[in-house]
Amino acid sequence: RYELIVNKVTNDIIWEWDFITNKTSRGIGMSLILGYNKADADSDYAWGLNNIHPSDRQRVKEKIDHCISYKISNWQEEYRYKAADGSYKAMLDKGYIIFNDHGEPYRMIGAMTDITERRELEKEILEQKISQQKLMTQIALKVQEKEKTELGAELHDNINQILAVSKMYL
């Protein structure tokens, strides 16, 4: 059942980290989503941590350490993870830390979800909103400029007529 769920039901990378041996086991998703072979994927904690983007790595490590220190079982983080081809993918990673009777962590299980496409769509939508806002601002400025021009012309023409009539009366 576990293999079916991991390989057929989800598009996630299911993983397990044994704190005692410091070994990790990652599901078939590492091949399907990130392009790594099974030998690379099943290694130690440091290998996985080193594939997190350098700008995200310390934050991820600190949050895991925080959860362990304060005995918080649920952990979640978003970060960029390096694929086998060298590109980075946006990942949502969720984990559950299992503590023994003495409050020491001995195992962590979790799932990584590729959210790269979602992030790209969000970025695209944001760019479209910014573009629309710029267009609306340009249109508003053009309308204001047109109103100023018309108002100036009306004032100019109207004042000239009043002055001309006033001069005729004088």
Secondary structure by P-SEA (a helix, b strand, c coil): caaaaaccccccccccccccccbbbbccccccccccccccccccaaaaaaacccccaaaaaaaaaaaaaaccccccbbbbbbccccbbbbbbbbbbbbbccccccccccbbbbbaaaaaaaaaaaaaaaaaaaaaaaaaaaaaaaaaaaaaaaaaaaaaaaaaaaaaaac
